[in-house]
Amino acid sequence: MTVRLKQNSILLILLVIIFIATLFLQDRIAIRHYAREAPESLLYLPPAEIAPTMAMGYEMLWADLNWIRLLQYFGGLYLTTRDYPQIERLFEVIFALDPYFEDAYLFSSLAVGEEAEKPEKALEFLEKGMEHMPDNWRLPFDAGFLAMQTMGDYDLAKEYFKIATEKPHCPAFVYRIIPHLETEAGRFETALCYYQQGLEEAIERNDEVSQAIYERNIKETINKMHLTELNEAIEKYKEEQEETPDTIEQLVEEGYITEIPEEPHGGEYYIDPYENISSTTDAKQYLQQYLQALRREIQQYYRQHEEYPATLDDLGPELAKEPFFGEWEYDPETGEVHSSSHPDL
């Protein structure tokens, strides 16, 4: 390759980089300009009540045009102020023009319910869609997810998920959300009834995958139920006795519980250093995840320094502390680390 050809190649690459950078900057400037100008232009948007009349038979076309406008409006403000004063109005006009616009209903859950932090209004939009599309399972599912994740209302979420399960083509995973909600609400017995019913149906279908999922969910729910009951008992004990019991057996001896329940995963219940009752299975799973993160940090340190850290303190005080009040057993020559509380991990 001659010197001139090399120079031309470098110049061409630089021109391409400048061109791409220019496009990027123009796009950012346009977005910021639109974010400032959009609210003023939306003042000319007709009220939802008269929008279909003004469309003069072209409701679908105007709904699509306003959909594009809504996406531009949302995108511009999402990258700038993240304040959406006209977002509800745009959705109202779109739904007045096309009450069967499924994508717009689903997007309202995100844009209005989560980003604009108006979940009640988003639920109104989704319910409007449910009225016009009674066989659609996605709309009540999104309503249930919004009620569960954003509002923390498990009872309301359960109602919407139940509606979704009654619709054609509703996937199986939606059925499993309902007992999860019962568990989160502390209604363990109800959740177990749902899981047991699902397990029996999976056995009848010879569906081994679903069967394994239901069996795992049953064990996890029983474990949560036991931990809730045990921790309520130990809190009552501490309140009345003004001290923490040395062992769980004391709760039985003093009549706070009738017996120590069996840990469904095969582990044991114990009083942890924070004076709560925990499961050895849960503790082991948590410690295993913690160790994986610690070992990744050790390897990352080795790649950067070509040697292992002399002590775990070099990785920071948080990682250097064993979370279950045990001790780390660390070899700086090999980078291997184990815990004295669970040396098998």
N, C-alpha and C positions, 0 to 999 in steps of 0.2 A: 504494500500500500504506500503510495507516494505521500509526501508531506502535504501537498495541496489537498489530496483526497481525505487525509486525516482531518485537516482544518475544516473542510466542507462538512464532514460527518459531525464534528463537534459543534459547528455552527447550526447545523440542522437540528441536533438534539436540543441545543439551547433555545432555538425558535419554538420547538414543540413544547418545551417546559414553560416558556413565556406565554404561549397561546393557552395552555391548560390553566395556568395561574390566572390569566386574565378572565377566562370563562368562570373560574371559581369565584373570583372577586366580584365580577358582575352579578353572579347568582346571589352572593351574600348581600350585596347592595340592594338588589331587587327585592329580596326577601324582607330586609329591614324597611325598605321604602313601602312595600305593600303592607307590612305590619302597622305602619303609621297611617297610611292612607285608607286601608280597608274599612275601619269603623265609619269613616265619613261617607264612603261610597255606599255602605249598607243602609244609610239613612233613606235611600230611595227604594229599598226593598219593600214590596207591598205587604200589608198585613196578611196573615195566613188565611183569614176568613174570606178575603176577596181574590186571593191569588189564583184559584181555579177559574174564576170568571174572567180575570184579565188574561189568562193563558189562551182563551178563545179557541179551545179544542186541541191545543198543543201542550197539554199538561205534562206528558211524559218528557217532551223535549225540554221544557222549562225546569222540570225536576232534575234532569241530568245536568243542565247548565248550572243550576244552583248547587248541585252536588260538587261540581268542579270548583265553584266559588268557595264552598265550605271547606274543601280540602286545602285550597290555597290559604284561606283565612286561618285555619287551624295550624297548618305547617309553618306559616310565617310567624305567628305568635308563639308557637311552641319553641322556636329557635331564638326568640327575643324575650318578650315580657312574661309569657306563659299566663296571661290574663285574657279571658275570652268573653267579653261582655255581650257579644252578639251571637254566641254559638247556639243558644236555645232558639232564638228567632229564626236562624237559618234552618235548623232542623224542623221547626214547626211549619215553615213554608214548604219544605221538601215533602213532608208527610201529607200536607194538605193537597199538594199536586199529585203525589203518587203514594197512596197509603199502603202499597204492597212492595215498597222499596226495602227489601230484606237487609242488604248491606248497610244501608243508612241506619236502620234500627240497631243493628249489631254494633256499628261504630259509635252510636250515641252512648252506649254503655261505657266505652273507653273515654270518649271526648268529654261528655257531660258528667258521667258518673264518677270517673276517677280524676281526670285532668282538671275539670272545672269544679270538682268536689261538690257536685250536686246529685248524689245518688238517687234521691227521691224523684227528682225530675227525670232522670234517666229511666227509672222504673216506669214512670208514666208513659214515656215513649215506647218502651218495650211492651207494655200492656196494650197499647194502641196497636202495635204490630201483631200481638197475639189475637186480638179481636178480628183483624182482617186476614190473618193466616193461621187458622185454628189447628192445622195439622203440622205446624212447624215446631220441632223440638228444640231448635237452637235458641229461639227467643226466650222461652221460660228457663232454659239452662243458663243463659247469660244473665238473666234476672236473678236466678239463684246464686250464681257465682258472685255477682255484685253485692247481693245482700250478705253473703258469707264473708267475702274478703274485705270489702270496703266498709260495710255497715256493722259487721260483727253480729248480725241478727240471725242466729242459727234457726230459730223457729220459722221466720219468714223465708229464709233460704230453703228450708225443708219443703215448704208449701210449693215453691216454684219448681224445685227438682221433682217433686211428685207429679206435678203437671207435665213436666218434660217426659217422664217415664211412661205416661199414658199416650204419647204421640207415636205415630208410625215411624219406624226406622230409628228409634232412639237407641244409641249404643249401650252396651252392657255396663260400661264404667260409670254411667250416670246412676245406675241402681246402687252401686257401692258407695256413692257419696252420701246417701241418706243415713245409713248407720254411722258413718264417720261424723256427721253432724250431731247425731244423738250422743255419741261419745264425747264430743267437744262440749256439749251442753250438760254433761254429767249424768245422762240417762243411760247408764251402762246396760241395764237389763233389757231395755228396748233395743239397743244396738245389737246385743247378742242374739236377740230373736231374729232380727233382720239377717245377720251373718249366718245363723244356723239354717235359716230357710234357704239362703243362697247356696250354702254348702250342700244341702240335701238335693237341690235342683242340679248342681254341678255334678254330683255323684250319679244322678239319674241319667244325665247327658253323657257321662263318661268323659267329662271335661277336666282333665288333670291339672291344667294350668289354673283355671278358676278355682278348682278345689284347693290347690296349694295357697292361693291368695286368701280365700276365706278362712282357711285353717290358721294362717298367720295373723289375720285380722282378729280372729277370735282370741288368740293368745295375747295379742297386744291390748285388746280391750279388757280382758280379765286382769292383766297386769296393772293397767291404769285404775281399774276399779279397786283392786287390792291396795294399791299405793294411796289412793284417795282415802279409803277407810282407815288405813293404818296411820296416815299422817293426821287425820282428824282426831284419832284416838290419842296420839302422842301430844298433840297440841292441848287437848283437854287435860291430859295427865300433867303437863308442865304448868297449866293454869291453876289446877287444883293443888298439886303437890309442891309447886314452886321450885321444881328441879327437873332435870331430864333423866329418864330411866337409863340405867346402865345397859340393859338388854331389852329386846322386844318381849322376852318371856315375862318381864315385870308387868307388861300391859295385860297379860292373861291373868297373872296372879292377883292383880289389883282389880280385875273385873272390867277393864276398859274394852277388851275384846274377848270373845269366847275361845278363840284359837288362832294360832298363826297360820294364815292361808298358805297354800302351796304355790310357789312361784311357777307360772305356767311354762316358762322356757327351760326349767330345770335348774335355775339358780337359787339364790336365797335372798331374803329380805334382811336388811341390817340397818342400824342407826349410823348414819354417816357423820363425818366431822362437823357438819353444819347443823347437827341435831335434828335432822329430818330422816325419814325412813326411805331408803333407796333399794333398788334391785341390783344384785351383783351382775346380772346380765346387761342391764342398761349401762352400768358403770364400765363394764368391760368393752361394750361397743363404743362408748364415748372415748375411752382411753385409746382404743385402737385407731379411731379417726385422728385423735390428737397426736399419736405417735407417727402416723403417716405424714401429717403436716410437719412435724419436727424433723423427720428423716429427709423430707424434701428440702427443708431449709439447710440442713447439713450438707446435702449434695450441691445445693446452689452455692453455698459458701466455698466448697471445694473447687467448683468450676471457676469461681472468681479469683481465688487465692492460691490454687494448686496445692492446697493442704487443708486438712480438717481443722475446725476451730479447736484451740487449746482447751477451752472449757465451753460449756453450753451458755455461760453468761455472755459470750461473744455474740450470741444470736439475739440477745435481748432478755430482760428480766422476766417477761411473760412466758416465753418458751422454756426458760431455764427452770421454772417451778413445776414440779409434778402435781397435777390437779387433784390427786386423791391423797395428798399428804404422805406419799411414799417418797422414794428416792430414785433419781435417774442413775442407771449404771451405764456410764459412757466411756468408750475407749477412743481417745483422740488419735490413735495410730490407725484404726480401721474405720472410724466414723460410726461404729455400731452403737446403738442405744437401746436400752430396755428399762422397764419399770420394776422396782422391787415389789409393788403391789400386785402386778400381773406379769411375772417373769416369762410366761409362755408366749407373750405377744411380741 
